[in-house]
Amino acid sequence: MADLTSFSNKLDSKLLHCRAIIETPKGRRNKFDYDPESNLFKLGGLLPEGMIFPFDFGFIPSTLGEDGDPLDVLVLMDEPAHVGCLLDVRIVGVIEADQTQQDGKTETNSRLLAVAIHSYSHENITSIKQINKSLLDQLEAFFISYNKLRGKKFKVTALGGPARALKNLKEGMKAFDRKNA
């Protein structure tokens, strides 16, 4: 069985469509992580009572971020997906951030924002500018709190629209190709 982080991802740069794999569904306290060694998803942590993932969270296959993992993606969709679900998504923006580990090492660890292609509630969203500012503030607060619980510091450095997100995505794909050449 092939490693899910490296299967061919068909990016449509014009429509900003690609594929994402969900690790943690919306509304869940359990944080799941893909384990390429076993090709399964394992429990990676648990959020405290009252804290849940605001949207489906996962990764973009065939990409590599500065942290050595595939690029993270938060997917807006009408209903939660399930762990391991492959989704066709439209990239609408990026939350660029620096993440500082417990050892003091800081690296870029941004979150792409996407909309599921099969969504009624979010089907008209094509840019982060169309997402309510209050919701974006809440997403930022979620990632800050989530990382703090894991002993890390998360600092948003910029919000970017589809063009900036596409640039991040293409850089992640090139980094993946260089590593696997």
Backbone as ProteinMPNN parsed JSONL, in Angstrom:
{"seq_chain_A": "MADLTSFSNKLDSKLLHCRAIIETPKGRRNKFDYDPESNLFKLGGLLPEGMIFPFDFGFIPSTLGEDGDPLDVLVLMDEPAHVGCLLDVRIVGVIEADQTQQDGKTETNSRLLAVAIHSYSHENITSIKQINKSLLDQLEAFFISYNKLRGKKFKVTALGGPARALKNLKEGMKAFDRKNA", "coords_chain_A": {"N_chain_A": [[0.84, -1.176, 0.0], [0.53, 2.232, -0.794], [2.179, 5.127, 0.586], [0.243, 7.584, 2.05], [1.0, 10.257, 2.198], [2.423, 10.748, -0.034], [1.105, 10.276, -2.428], [0.175, 10.938, -5.818], [-0.758, 14.214, -6.336], [-3.158, 16.017, -7.906], [-2.909, 19.074, -8.898], [-4.806, 21.794, -9.872], [-3.973, 24.65, -11.016], [-5.303, 26.833, -12.061], [-8.044, 26.685, -11.253], [-7.547, 26.344, -8.614], [-7.777, 23.887, -7.385], [-7.177, 20.925, -5.545], [-6.168, 17.969, -3.762], [-6.969, 16.841, -0.477], [-6.225, 15.215, 2.608], [-8.013, 14.173, 5.342], [-7.187, 14.316, 8.71], [-8.148, 14.905, 11.269], [-11.44, 15.212, 12.142], [-13.941, 17.845, 12.008], [-15.228, 19.223, 15.025], [-14.212, 17.411, 16.84], [-12.406, 16.192, 19.687], [-10.304, 14.463, 19.795], [-7.09, 14.301, 18.43], [-5.844, 13.241, 15.5], [-3.093, 11.671, 13.818], [-1.425, 11.022, 10.796], [0.358, 8.075, 10.202], [3.014, 7.257, 8.423], [4.592, 4.955, 8.415], [3.011, 2.762, 9.199], [0.898, 3.217, 7.595], [-1.5, 4.048, 8.606], [-3.865, 5.822, 10.717], [-3.196, 7.37, 13.784], [-3.923, 8.018, 17.232], [-2.945, 11.115, 18.246], [-3.13, 12.943, 20.233], [-5.155, 14.664, 22.685], [-7.623, 17.043, 23.008], [-8.496, 19.414, 25.598], [-11.485, 19.208, 27.652], [-14.257, 20.82, 26.251], [-12.872, 22.058, 24.201], [-12.565, 21.911, 20.755], [-11.849, 20.785, 17.384], [-12.313, 23.268, 14.972], [-12.938, 23.007, 12.265], [-12.624, 20.532, 9.636], [-9.419, 19.058, 9.681], [-6.328, 18.544, 8.153], [-3.976, 17.337, 5.738], [-2.09, 18.229, 2.761], [-1.38, 16.01, 0.317], [1.787, 14.942, -1.128], [3.303, 17.192, -0.598], [5.599, 19.284, 1.217], [6.377, 20.828, 4.194], [8.196, 23.378, 6.045], [8.493, 22.286, 8.531], [8.925, 19.636, 8.069], [6.782, 18.003, 7.65], [3.839, 17.153, 5.659], [2.024, 19.879, 4.077], [-0.237, 21.639, 6.143], [-3.824, 21.758, 6.258], [-6.917, 23.384, 6.629], [-10.219, 22.601, 6.3], [-13.19, 23.886, 5.099], [-16.425, 22.751, 5.309], [-19.704, 21.369, 4.937], [-20.552, 19.242, 6.652], [-18.816, 17.197, 9.057], [-15.982, 15.365, 7.883], [-14.531, 12.068, 7.748], [-11.908, 10.391, 9.566], [-9.058, 9.995, 7.595], [-10.271, 10.494, 5.21], [-10.356, 11.299, 1.768], [-10.437, 14.295, 0.11], [-11.626, 16.467, -2.46], [-10.625, 19.729, -2.879], [-10.859, 23.36, -2.837], [-8.457, 25.761, -2.759], [-8.397, 28.612, -0.738], [-7.045, 30.448, 0.764], [-4.458, 31.37, 3.153], [-3.142, 30.978, 6.409], [-0.44, 32.313, 7.559], [2.238, 31.426, 9.637], [4.54, 31.417, 12.406], [6.0, 28.874, 14.281], [7.058, 27.988, 17.418], [9.028, 25.639, 18.958], [9.314, 23.607, 21.979], [12.022, 23.493, 22.502], [12.924, 25.913, 21.664], [13.37, 26.27, 18.976], [12.338, 27.839, 16.029], [10.084, 27.694, 13.34], [8.519, 28.056, 10.125], [5.124, 27.331, 9.966], [2.556, 27.158, 8.44], [-1.03, 27.357, 7.8], [-3.021, 26.173, 5.344], [-6.07, 27.3, 3.929], [-9.074, 25.905, 2.897], [-11.913, 25.041, 0.833], [-14.275, 22.506, 0.696], [-14.945, 20.889, -2.361], [-17.409, 19.721, -2.679], [-19.578, 21.264, -1.225], [-22.285, 22.97, 0.138], [-22.8, 25.088, 1.895], [-20.471, 26.61, 1.821], [-19.835, 26.979, -0.805], [-19.572, 29.256, -2.431], [-17.369, 30.594, -1.587], [-14.325, 31.868, -2.499], [-12.095, 33.149, -1.741], [-10.056, 34.087, 1.039], [-10.789, 36.553, 1.901], [-13.513, 36.551, 1.872], [-14.271, 35.229, 4.068], [-15.61, 35.571, 7.239], [-14.3, 38.038, 9.401], [-14.383, 37.737, 12.166], [-14.574, 34.961, 12.411], [-12.076, 34.226, 11.351], [-10.434, 35.375, 13.306], [-11.15, 33.735, 15.447], [-10.202, 31.264, 14.523], [-7.46, 31.776, 14.512], [-7.102, 32.157, 17.29], [-7.776, 29.58, 18.141], [-5.633, 28.017, 17.034], [-3.462, 29.166, 18.37], [-4.076, 28.547, 21.076], [-4.263, 25.723, 20.897], [-1.619, 25.006, 20.177], [-0.249, 26.021, 22.386], [-1.108, 24.296, 24.398], [0.345, 22.102, 23.664], [2.85, 22.786, 24.315], [4.024, 24.609, 22.623], [4.614, 27.648, 20.781], [2.548, 29.652, 18.818], [2.484, 31.925, 16.296], [0.761, 34.108, 14.353], [1.765, 35.414, 11.317], [0.909, 36.506, 8.955], [-1.997, 36.893, 6.853], [-3.117, 35.434, 3.909], [-4.382, 35.559, 0.558], [-5.861, 33.613, -2.16], [-3.802, 33.584, -4.189], [-1.412, 33.831, -2.742], [-1.637, 31.591, -1.148], [-1.549, 29.602, -3.112], [1.079, 29.954, -3.974], [2.447, 29.129, -1.63], [1.594, 26.458, -1.633], [2.67, 25.46, -4.066], [5.405, 25.791, -3.503], [5.613, 23.956, -1.422], [5.093, 21.596, -2.823], [7.289, 21.532, -4.555], [9.368, 21.295, -2.671], [8.771, 18.773, -1.667], [9.189, 17.221, -3.992], [11.954, 17.675, -4.379], [13.006, 16.443, -2.082], [12.33, 13.818, -2.554], [13.604, 13.13, -4.872]], "CA_chain_A": [[0.0, 0.0, 0.0], [1.326, 3.45, -0.926], [2.153, 6.122, 1.649], [-0.744, 8.611, 1.708], [1.602, 11.587, 2.101], [3.168, 10.909, -1.285], [0.424, 9.919, -3.663], [0.147, 12.031, -6.782], [-1.812, 15.202, -6.091], [-3.434, 16.723, -9.151], [-3.184, 20.478, -8.652], [-5.31, 22.617, -10.961], [-3.568, 25.996, -10.601], [-6.283, 27.829, -12.513], [-9.217, 26.593, -10.382], [-7.026, 26.185, -7.259], [-8.265, 22.608, -6.877], [-6.222, 19.862, -5.254], [-6.729, 16.983, -2.85], [-6.546, 16.896, 0.919], [-6.569, 14.051, 3.42], [-8.423, 14.622, 6.671], [-6.677, 13.574, 9.863], [-9.017, 15.163, 12.415], [-12.709, 15.808, 11.717], [-14.543, 18.975, 12.707], [-16.008, 18.912, 16.208], [-13.603, 16.323, 17.613], [-11.33, 16.484, 20.64], [-9.181, 13.588, 19.461], [-6.232, 14.762, 17.339], [-5.24, 12.095, 14.834], [-1.928, 11.916, 12.975], [-1.136, 9.956, 9.853], [1.622, 7.392, 10.458], [3.402, 6.651, 7.14], [5.192, 3.638, 8.62], [1.95, 1.753, 9.229], [-0.123, 3.662, 6.64], [-2.73, 4.174, 9.38], [-3.993, 7.027, 11.522], [-3.103, 7.042, 15.201], [-4.266, 9.102, 18.13], [-1.753, 11.896, 18.537], [-3.365, 13.81, 21.38], [-6.533, 14.901, 23.072], [-7.876, 18.41, 23.457], [-9.225, 19.425, 26.869], [-12.948, 19.322, 27.612], [-14.737, 22.119, 25.776], [-12.099, 22.524, 23.049], [-12.719, 21.001, 19.623], [-11.382, 21.299, 16.094], [-13.391, 24.07, 14.404], [-13.22, 22.485, 10.928], [-11.8, 19.375, 9.314], [-8.008, 19.41, 9.641], [-5.541, 17.479, 7.551], [-2.767, 17.716, 5.003], [-2.074, 18.139, 1.307], [-0.375, 15.004, -0.07], [2.866, 15.301, -2.06], [3.862, 18.501, -0.239], [6.488, 19.239, 2.374], [6.556, 22.124, 4.838], [9.467, 23.612, 6.727], [8.54, 21.422, 9.717], [9.198, 18.263, 7.654], [5.507, 17.317, 7.432], [3.046, 17.725, 4.564], [1.375, 21.141, 4.414], [-1.496, 21.542, 6.873], [-4.977, 22.404, 5.632], [-8.18, 23.439, 7.349], [-11.203, 22.506, 5.215], [-14.561, 24.272, 5.4], [-17.346, 21.818, 4.678], [-21.004, 21.379, 5.614], [-20.562, 18.209, 7.684], [-17.479, 16.656, 9.265], [-15.541, 14.178, 7.139], [-14.037, 11.091, 8.71], [-10.456, 10.244, 9.57], [-8.527, 9.327, 6.412], [-11.08, 10.822, 4.028], [-9.727, 12.046, 0.685], [-11.369, 15.318, -0.361], [-11.266, 17.456, -3.469], [-10.803, 21.038, -2.248], [-10.429, 24.59, -3.506], [-7.639, 26.563, -1.851], [-8.927, 29.982, -0.712], [-6.174, 31.352, 1.506], [-3.44, 30.791, 4.028], [-2.76, 31.628, 7.66], [1.0, 32.108, 7.682], [2.579, 31.492, 11.056], [5.773, 30.853, 12.952], [5.729, 27.978, 15.405], [8.257, 27.793, 18.224], [9.001, 24.379, 19.703], [9.746, 23.705, 23.373], [13.473, 23.691, 22.539], [13.212, 27.263, 21.199], [13.506, 26.308, 17.52], [11.18, 28.425, 15.358], [9.97, 27.397, 11.919], [7.244, 28.408, 9.523], [4.167, 26.226, 9.957], [1.324, 27.821, 8.028], [-2.237, 26.551, 7.597], [-3.798, 26.512, 4.163], [-7.519, 27.275, 4.108], [-9.707, 25.372, 1.689], [-13.335, 24.73, 0.858], [-14.555, 21.245, 0.004], [-15.643, 21.083, -3.632], [-18.797, 19.318, -2.43], [-20.091, 22.009, -0.078], [-23.341, 23.939, -0.173], [-22.671, 26.252, 2.771], [-19.261, 27.396, 1.537], [-19.533, 26.819, -2.231], [-19.264, 30.522, -3.098], [-16.129, 31.176, -1.058], [-13.167, 31.683, -3.381], [-10.97, 33.878, -1.166], [-10.068, 34.302, 2.49], [-11.465, 37.836, 2.126], [-14.951, 36.29, 2.0], [-14.492, 34.575, 5.359], [-15.878, 36.541, 8.282], [-13.123, 38.376, 10.197], [-14.558, 37.142, 13.49], [-14.22, 33.544, 12.287], [-10.617, 34.154, 11.192], [-9.868, 35.64, 14.631], [-11.374, 32.541, 16.255], [-9.276, 30.228, 14.044], [-6.154, 32.158, 15.032], [-7.112, 31.862, 18.726], [-7.742, 28.125, 18.281], [-4.29, 27.502, 16.788], [-2.6, 29.632, 19.458], [-4.397, 27.726, 22.256], [-3.918, 24.331, 20.602], [-0.168, 24.857, 20.254], [0.163, 26.27, 23.77], [-1.346, 23.047, 25.125], [1.388, 21.147, 23.268], [4.142, 23.35, 24.7], [4.563, 25.361, 21.497], [4.085, 29.0, 20.581], [2.065, 29.834, 17.457], [2.315, 33.359, 16.048], [0.337, 34.414, 12.99], [2.584, 36.478, 10.736], [0.175, 37.133, 7.844], [-3.094, 36.19, 6.198], [-2.958, 35.604, 2.466], [-5.466, 35.094, -0.293], [-5.617, 32.431, -2.999], [-2.513, 33.63, -4.888], [-0.358, 33.552, -1.761], [-1.803, 30.185, -0.768], [-1.046, 28.803, -4.234], [2.547, 30.044, -3.908], [2.839, 28.222, -0.536], [1.325, 25.091, -2.08], [3.669, 25.094, -5.084], [6.691, 25.644, -2.805], [5.534, 22.682, -0.702], [5.2, 20.514, -3.804], [8.692, 21.509, -5.01], [10.167, 20.76, -1.562], [8.497, 17.33, -1.646], [9.868, 16.623, -5.152], [13.406, 17.708, -4.121], [13.316, 15.436, -1.061], [12.091, 12.476, -3.077], [14.268, 12.965, -6.181]], "C_chain_A": [[0.888, 1.244, 0.0], [1.145, 4.368, 0.287], [1.218, 7.261, 1.219], [-0.148, 10.003, 1.569], [2.232, 11.823, 0.737], [2.413, 10.494, -2.534], [0.314, 11.142, -4.552], [-1.048, 12.951, -6.517], [-1.979, 16.024, -7.355], [-3.858, 18.149, -8.845], [-3.675, 21.134, -9.936], [-5.069, 24.063, -10.532], [-4.578, 27.063, -10.996], [-7.504, 27.856, -11.584], [-8.842, 26.52, -8.908], [-7.563, 24.92, -6.585], [-7.099, 21.664, -6.637], [-6.915, 18.882, -4.318], [-6.144, 17.164, -1.454], [-6.969, 15.602, 1.603], [-6.861, 14.549, 4.828], [-7.843, 13.697, 7.738], [-7.647, 13.695, 11.035], [-10.3, 15.844, 11.95], [-13.136, 16.994, 12.596], [-15.329, 18.47, 13.921], [-15.428, 17.829, 17.098], [-12.524, 16.846, 18.563], [-10.102, 15.635, 20.364], [-8.412, 14.176, 18.286], [-5.554, 13.534, 16.765], [-4.089, 12.543, 13.951], [-1.762, 10.732, 12.04], [0.244, 9.399, 10.154], [2.05, 6.676, 9.177], [4.013, 5.259, 7.266], [4.141, 2.522, 8.576], [0.867, 2.015, 8.188], [-1.502, 3.725, 7.305], [-2.733, 5.507, 10.122], [-3.973, 6.634, 12.989], [-3.475, 8.272, 16.028], [-2.995, 9.827, 18.528], [-1.913, 12.805, 19.74], [-4.853, 13.995, 21.61], [-6.659, 16.339, 23.548], [-8.649, 18.371, 24.769], [-10.735, 19.561, 26.647], [-13.333, 20.738, 27.179], [-13.985, 22.667, 24.588], [-12.184, 21.478, 21.947], [-12.108, 21.617, 18.368], [-12.539, 22.017, 15.412], [-13.825, 23.627, 13.006], [-12.359, 21.249, 10.72], [-10.357, 19.83, 9.117], [-7.231, 18.246, 9.059], [-4.32, 18.009, 6.833], [-2.974, 17.567, 3.504], [-0.995, 17.131, 0.926], [0.626, 15.56, -1.083], [3.346, 16.731, -1.861], [4.756, 18.307, 0.98], [6.654, 20.65, 2.906], [7.901, 22.201, 5.524], [9.633, 22.706, 7.948], [8.79, 19.952, 9.374], [7.952, 17.425, 7.416], [4.825, 17.87, 6.186], [2.377, 19.017, 5.036], [0.025, 20.893, 5.074], [-2.597, 22.273, 6.118], [-6.182, 22.302, 6.55], [-9.264, 23.544, 6.285], [-12.598, 22.878, 5.721], [-15.492, 23.384, 4.594], [-18.61, 21.775, 5.526], [-21.059, 20.426, 6.803], [-19.14, 17.7, 7.877], [-17.21, 15.456, 8.355], [-15.159, 13.122, 8.176], [-12.524, 10.982, 8.581], [-10.033, 9.454, 8.328], [-9.275, 9.644, 5.129], [-10.264, 11.662, 3.037], [-10.769, 13.008, 0.118], [-10.78, 16.116, -1.515], [-11.6, 18.816, -2.875], [-10.37, 22.17, -3.176], [-9.685, 25.423, -2.467], [-8.118, 28.019, -1.918], [-8.032, 30.956, 0.042], [-5.185, 30.594, 2.367], [-3.295, 31.652, 5.277], [-1.281, 31.325, 7.824], [1.389, 32.323, 9.137], [3.968, 30.931, 11.327], [5.387, 30.037, 14.167], [7.044, 27.723, 16.129], [8.075, 26.55, 19.086], [9.459, 24.62, 21.142], [11.241, 23.968, 23.489], [13.9, 25.068, 22.03], [13.359, 27.395, 19.694], [12.209, 26.828, 16.889], [11.231, 28.098, 13.877], [8.615, 27.862, 11.422], [6.35, 27.175, 9.516], [2.778, 26.809, 9.687], [0.185, 26.826, 7.862], [-2.932, 27.04, 6.335], [-5.275, 26.455, 4.535], [-8.136, 26.838, 2.798], [-11.194, 25.178, 1.933], [-13.509, 23.416, 0.118], [-15.328, 21.552, -1.274], [-17.131, 20.742, -3.47], [-19.291, 19.978, -1.143], [-21.169, 22.956, -0.562], [-23.125, 25.224, 0.613], [-21.511, 27.172, 2.404], [-18.928, 27.442, 0.048], [-19.134, 28.107, -2.933], [-17.993, 31.18, -2.595], [-14.971, 30.831, -1.991], [-11.919, 32.37, -2.826], [-11.153, 34.023, 0.344], [-10.789, 35.605, 2.826], [-12.969, 37.666, 2.312], [-15.295, 35.568, 3.306], [-14.601, 35.659, 6.421], [-14.64, 36.771, 9.143], [-13.194, 37.764, 11.594], [-14.183, 35.662, 13.469], [-12.709, 33.384, 12.139], [-9.918, 34.412, 12.532], [-10.007, 34.415, 15.534], [-10.446, 31.401, 15.833], [-7.869, 30.504, 14.559], [-6.064, 31.812, 16.52], [-7.066, 30.353, 18.966], [-6.313, 27.603, 18.114], [-3.295, 27.954, 17.859], [-2.816, 28.754, 20.693], [-3.975, 26.276, 22.067], [-2.411, 24.105, 20.743], [0.351, 25.087, 21.67], [-0.005, 25.017, 24.617], [-0.277, 22.003, 24.836], [2.792, 21.685, 23.557], [4.81, 24.147, 23.593], [3.936, 26.745, 21.456], [3.742, 29.154, 19.099], [1.782, 31.312, 17.258], [1.955, 33.573, 14.58], [1.164, 35.592, 12.488], [1.877, 37.19, 9.589], [-1.008, 36.26, 7.447], [-2.935, 36.456, 4.705], [-4.126, 35.013, 1.71], [-5.057, 33.906, -1.15], [-4.25, 32.432, -3.688], [-1.368, 33.286, -3.937], [-0.428, 32.092, -1.308], [-1.266, 29.264, -1.86], [0.477, 28.808, -4.257], [3.07, 29.109, -2.82], [2.699, 26.767, -0.973], [2.368, 24.625, -3.089], [5.058, 24.926, -4.461], [6.737, 24.322, -2.045], [5.664, 21.489, -1.627], [6.637, 20.395, -4.317], [9.594, 20.922, -3.93], [9.999, 19.251, -1.471], [9.256, 16.635, -2.786], [11.38, 16.59, -4.942], [13.807, 16.618, -3.135], [13.239, 14.023, -1.631], [12.733, 12.22, -4.443], [15.357, 11.919, -6.12]], "O_chain_A": [[1.887, 1.295, 0.718], [0.092, 4.377, 0.924], [1.389, 7.831, 0.142], [-0.726, 10.852, 0.89], [2.542, 12.961, 0.383], [3.015, 10.369, -3.601], [0.357, 12.271, -4.063], [-2.196, 12.508, -6.482], [-1.03, 16.657, -7.818], [-5.029, 18.407, -8.566], [-3.021, 21.035, -10.974], [-5.857, 24.633, -9.778], [-4.689, 28.09, -10.327], [-7.947, 28.929, -11.174], [-9.711, 26.622, -8.042], [-7.775, 24.89, -5.373], [-6.155, 21.609, -7.425], [-8.126, 18.968, -4.112], [-4.997, 17.577, -1.28], [-7.955, 14.976, 1.214], [-6.054, 15.258, 5.429], [-7.986, 12.475, 7.678], [-7.935, 12.709, 11.714], [-10.246, 16.952, 11.415], [-12.74, 17.113, 13.755], [-16.0, 17.44, 13.862], [-16.097, 17.374, 18.026], [-11.829, 17.817, 18.265], [-8.981, 16.045, 20.665], [-9.004, 14.513, 17.261], [-4.783, 12.863, 17.45], [-4.1, 13.646, 13.404], [-1.936, 9.581, 12.441], [1.195, 10.158, 10.342], [1.521, 5.609, 8.864], [3.956, 4.469, 6.323], [4.368, 1.468, 7.981], [0.025, 1.157, 7.925], [-2.528, 3.491, 6.666], [-1.732, 6.222, 10.149], [-4.645, 5.686, 13.397], [-3.354, 9.409, 15.573], [-2.074, 9.225, 19.081], [-0.934, 13.378, 20.218], [-5.688, 13.54, 20.828], [-5.887, 16.793, 24.392], [-9.376, 17.414, 25.033], [-11.185, 19.979, 25.58], [-12.795, 21.722, 27.685], [-14.417, 23.662, 24.006], [-11.908, 20.3, 22.176], [-11.88, 22.825, 18.306], [-13.626, 21.454, 15.281], [-14.969, 23.857, 12.613], [-11.475, 20.954, 11.524], [-10.097, 20.849, 8.477], [-7.453, 17.093, 9.432], [-3.707, 18.992, 7.251], [-3.888, 16.886, 3.041], [0.186, 17.369, 1.182], [0.341, 16.521, -1.798], [3.746, 17.403, -2.812], [4.674, 17.295, 1.677], [7.025, 21.562, 2.167], [8.649, 21.225, 5.578], [10.752, 22.392, 8.354], [8.86, 19.111, 10.27], [8.052, 16.263, 7.024], [5.191, 18.943, 5.706], [2.185, 19.226, 6.234], [-0.755, 20.052, 4.628], [-2.35, 23.266, 5.433], [-6.43, 21.265, 7.164], [-9.244, 24.46, 5.463], [-13.118, 22.263, 6.651], [-15.376, 23.273, 3.373], [-18.577, 22.112, 6.709], [-21.573, 20.792, 7.859], [-18.335, 17.765, 6.948], [-18.098, 14.644, 8.096], [-15.446, 13.287, 9.362], [-11.941, 11.432, 7.595], [-10.575, 8.386, 8.044], [-8.942, 9.112, 4.071], [-9.576, 12.607, 3.423], [-11.848, 12.59, -0.302], [-9.584, 16.404, -1.54], [-12.721, 19.04, -2.419], [-9.633, 21.974, -4.143], [-10.236, 25.748, -1.415], [-8.234, 28.593, -3.001], [-8.239, 32.167, -0.034], [-5.085, 29.368, 2.322], [-3.32, 32.881, 5.214], [-0.907, 30.209, 8.186], [0.936, 33.266, 9.785], [4.488, 30.097, 10.586], [4.558, 30.451, 14.977], [8.024, 27.292, 15.521], [7.107, 26.426, 19.836], [9.933, 25.705, 21.477], [11.689, 24.59, 24.452], [15.093, 25.364, 21.968], [13.462, 28.509, 19.18], [11.123, 26.323, 17.176], [12.277, 28.208, 13.238], [7.68, 28.039, 12.203], [6.778, 26.097, 9.105], [1.949, 26.932, 10.588], [0.4, 25.616, 7.792], [-3.378, 28.185, 6.267], [-5.676, 25.644, 5.37], [-7.775, 27.328, 1.728], [-11.666, 25.156, 3.07], [-12.955, 23.231, -0.965], [-16.247, 22.371, -1.274], [-17.996, 21.397, -4.053], [-19.405, 19.328, -0.104], [-20.989, 23.662, -1.555], [-23.251, 26.321, 0.067], [-21.568, 28.377, 2.65], [-17.847, 27.9, -0.326], [-18.423, 28.06, -3.937], [-17.582, 32.215, -3.119], [-14.678, 29.662, -2.238], [-10.822, 32.204, -3.361], [-12.277, 34.072, 0.846], [-11.34, 35.744, 3.918], [-13.627, 38.552, 2.857], [-16.465, 35.329, 3.605], [-13.767, 36.561, 6.483], [-13.997, 35.812, 9.571], [-12.181, 37.324, 12.136], [-13.548, 35.166, 14.4], [-12.125, 32.488, 12.748], [-8.931, 33.753, 12.858], [-9.094, 34.093, 16.295], [-9.955, 30.655, 16.68], [-7.166, 29.589, 14.988], [-5.069, 31.239, 16.965], [-6.395, 29.894, 19.891], [-5.831, 26.838, 18.949], [-2.386, 27.205, 18.215], [-1.852, 28.271, 21.288], [-3.397, 25.67, 22.969], [-1.98, 23.128, 21.355], [1.289, 24.419, 22.104], [0.844, 24.705, 25.452], [-0.02, 21.124, 25.659], [3.79, 21.121, 23.108], [6.025, 24.344, 23.614], [2.869, 26.98, 22.022], [4.552, 28.826, 18.232], [0.95, 31.893, 17.955], [2.739, 33.263, 13.683], [1.254, 36.63, 13.144], [2.195, 38.337, 9.277], [-1.015, 35.05, 7.676], [-2.651, 37.581, 4.296], [-4.776, 34.077, 2.175], [-4.033, 33.27, -0.899], [-3.602, 31.388, -3.764], [-0.462, 32.534, -4.295], [0.6, 31.443, -1.111], [-0.607, 28.266, -1.569], [1.097, 27.78, -4.531], [4.03, 28.374, -3.049], [3.577, 25.945, -0.713], [2.89, 23.516, -2.977], [5.804, 24.025, -4.843], [7.767, 23.647, -2.023], [6.272, 20.482, -1.265], [7.145, 19.287, -4.494], [10.489, 20.134, -4.236], [10.966, 18.529, -1.228], [9.884, 15.597, -2.579], [12.029, 15.6, -5.281], [14.823, 15.947, -3.321], [13.999, 13.141, -1.231], [12.442, 11.215, -5.093], [16.016, 11.653, -7.125]]}, "name": "protein", "num_of_chains": 1, "seq": "MADLTSFSNKLDSKLLHCRAIIETPKGRRNKFDYDPESNLFKLGGLLPEGMIFPFDFGFIPSTLGEDGDPLDVLVLMDEPAHVGCLLDVRIVGVIEADQTQQDGKTETNSRLLAVAIHSYSHENITSIKQINKSLLDQLEAFFISYNKLRGKKFKVTALGGPARALKNLKEGMKAFDRKNA"}
